[in-house]
Amino acid sequence: QVQLVESGGGLVQAGGSLRLSCAVSGSPLSISTMGWYRQVPGKQRELVATITNGGGRNYADFVKDRFTISRDNAAKAVYLQMNSLKLEDTAVYYCNALLYVAGYRTYWGQGTKVTVSS
């Protein structure tokens, strides 16, 4: 059973930092692009950042220069370092990965809540 398991959410003051982690459990034959998305109640899930298996990164404009996405291919993991957090960063953050099991398919983590307080 292939799953994405997230950790690292929590409560932080504005201006603070958090690091989210997401690990792939199980044994996919290949891991392609991985990423992070976020969602607040009443709004659509939105892209935060993605990273290819070659290390190419893409960021949403609202997190550039504050968030950094990275991955460890040997550990089958992706990370999101979030600095200078703002109140509007409060959301549930979801890990996403394109995995090859019996064909390529997108997998999602269960979500981890990030709350930024004033």
N, C-alpha and C positions, 0 to 999 in steps of 0.2 A: 504494500500500500504506500503510494507516494503522497506525501503531504508537505506543506510548508508550515513551519512552526516559528512563530514570532515571539519576541521578548523585548523588554526595554522601555515600554511606555510608562507613564506615570504623571505625577503632578510636579510642575516646575514653575518658578517665578519668571515673569517676563525678563528677557535678557539672559536667561540661563541656557543650559545645554542639556541635551539628552542624546543617547545613542540607541538606535533601534537595531535589532538583529533578526535575521530570518535564516533558518537552516532548512535544507531539503532533507526530509527523512525518506528512507527507501532508496532504491537504486535505479534512477532513470538512466537510460542509455546515453543521454546527452542533455546538457543544460544550456539553453541559448540565452536570450536577453532576460534579465531580471530587473525588477523595479519596485518602486513604492508609489502607492496612490493614497489619497485620503478622502474622507467623506464626513460631512457634518449633516445633522438631521435636516431633512427637507431639501437637500441639495444633491446634485449628481456627484458620483465619485470622480475625482480629478487626478490627473497625473502630477506627481511630485518630481520624480527622477527615474531614469532608466540607465542601465549599463549593459553593454553587450559582453559576450564572452571574450572579446578582444580588448575590453577596457574602454570602449567608446562611451562617453557619458552625454546625457541629455537632461536638462533641468527646466522646470517651469520657471517662468520669469519671476514669480513671487518668492522663490527660494534661492535664486542665484546669489552667490557670494555669502550665503548663510549656511546652506546645507551641502554636505558632501556625500555622494554615494560611492561605495566601494564593494568589492567582492573578493572572496577567497575561493577560487575554483577547487582547490584540493579539499577544502572543508564543505563545499557545496553550500556556501552561505553568502548573503548580501547584507550590507550594513547601511545605515543612514545616520550620519553624524549631523545633528541639528544644533546650530549655535545661534545666538542672538534671537532667541525665540520670542515671538510676538503673541498677543492675545488671539489674534486671528489664525494662528497655527493650531489652535485647539481643534481636534478632530480625532476620528478613528483612522489609524494608519494601517493600510493593507499591503502586504508583500505580494508580489506577482512574479511568476516565472513561466517561461515557455520551455516545457520539458518534453523530451522524447521518451515515451514509454512504449506504446504500441502505435506510434504515430505522434506527431507534435500536437500538444494541447496546452492551453493556458491554465495554470493552477493559481489559486488564491489562498493566502493565509486566513486565519480566523479574525484577524484584526487586533490591534493593540491601541488602547486609548491614550492619547496625549492631551493633557489639560495644562494650559498656560494661565497662570493667575497674575493679577496685578499686585 
